[in-house]
Amino acid sequence: MHFAGHAVSDEAPWTGRLLFSSDPFRGDSGALSLRELDGRQFPHTRLVVLGACRTAAGAVSPLEGSLSLARPFLSAGVPTVVASLWDLDDAISRAFLVDFHRKLRTEGDPVLALREAQVAQLRQPDPVRAHPATWAGFVAVGGIDSRVFGRLPPRVDEPL
């Protein structure tokens, strides 16, 4: 699943939300809150990309960790969420995430694809696009799919 849009990530727990188009005829604001996502299940979703500002940011609870917009997807069984820690430029984010998806098709692993996209961005000749402030805010939260992890062969350099 890929969300490309706007988000609001407040410091107050459970107030973050993804912003969709409103429907005034139904009284729908278009905001999908972190609280509304909590408790939902996404058993077949392997990756969620939140292409919006500050979707990996949120208040930190000593008992529950970060209360970001990534959290309910992880709780719902999604192994990996790619999200942003800070505000990012829309045009640069779009180009970055297109490159991420291309690399995801090649790599098959979202964590590796994110790294490859970040390294590629770092090597851009345009100094604005190459600067980490424009792309380093994207992080992979989670990253281990238990269905894949159980099938990985043991590393040969590790003692048994």
N, C-alpha and C positions, 0 to 999 in steps of 0.2 A: 504494500500500500504506500502510495506517495501523496502527501499533502503538500501542495505548493500554495501558499497564501500568507495570511497574517495571523499572528497570535498575540495574546496578551499574557504575560507571565508576571504576576504580582508577587510581592514579597509575602503576602498573607497566604498561609497554606490553603490549598484547595480552591484558589480563585483563578488559576490560570485557565485559559480557554483558547480554542481554535476559532477563527472567525470565518464564517461562511456568509453567503448572501442572506439578507433578512427576508422574511415574508410577512409584511404588515397585515395582510388579509387573514392570516392564521395566528397573528400575535407572536410570531417566531422571530426572535432577535437575530438568529443566525449564529449565535455563539454556542459552541459545544464545550462545556466546562470539563475540567479535570474530574470533578466529582461525578458528572454524568457518565464518564468513561469508566470510572471505577466499578468493578464488579462484572463488567462485560467480559466475554470470552472470545478469543480469536485463535482457535485451536489449529487452524490451517494456514495462518499467516506467519511467514518466516521472517519478514523484514517490514518495518515501518520506517519511512523516511519523512521527517517533519521539516520540510523546507520553508521554515518561517523563523523569525527572530526569537531568540531566547527560549526555545522549546526544550532545551536540556537544562535550563536554569530554573531555580526555584528555591524556596525556603528549605533549609536543612533541618530535619528532625533527628535528634540523637537516637531515636528508636526506629525510625522508618527510612532514614536517608533522605535524599533529595526529593522534594515534592514537585517535580517538574512535570511537564506534559508527556515526557517519555515514560514516566513511572506506571501509569495505568495500562499501557500496552505491554510492558514487561510483566506486570501482575496478571495480565490476561493470557499469558503464555507465549507472547511473541519473543523469540530469543534475542533479537537485535533491533535496536532503534537507533537510527542516525538522526541526530538533532543538533541544534545550535546553542552554544553557550552565551552568545551575545548578538547584538544587532549587526546585520550584514547587508551589503548592497544587493538589491534585487537582481540586477543584470549579471553581476559577477557570480552570485549564488546560483543563478539559472545555469550559466555556463559550467560552473563547477559540478553541479548535480547531474547535468547531462553527461559530463565526462565520468562521473562516479558510476552512473548506470551502464555506460559502455564498458567500463572496467569490471563491473559486477557481472556482466554477461561473459566476460573472458575469465575472470578469476573464480566466480561462483561463490565467493566468500565476501560478505559485506565489509568485514574488518580489513581484509587485504585490499579490497577495491577502494575503500576510503583512503588507506595509506597510499596506494598507487595514484589516486586522484590528487592527493595533497602534494606528493613528490612532483607530479607533473605540473601542478600550479606553481610550486616553488621554482621550477625551471623556466617559467614563462619569461619571454624577453621584455614584456611590459612590466616595469617595476611596480605599478599599482597592483596588478593581478598577482605578481610574485610575492608581494608582501604578506606575511602570515596573518596580519589583521583582517585580510579579506577572505581567508579560507580556513584558518586554524580553529575557528569557533565550532566547526562541525566535528562532532565526536560520535563514536559508536558506544552506545550504552548496552550492556549485556554482552553479547558477542559469542556465547557458547550455546549451540543448539544441542541439547542432550541427545537427540536422535542421531546426530552426526558424531558427537563426542564419543559415544559408546562404540562406534565402529572404527575409530582411529587406531592405527597400529601403534604399538609402543615405540618410543624413540630408541634408536640403537645406542645412543650415547648416554642413556640414563641407566643406572644400576637397577636391577629388579627389586 
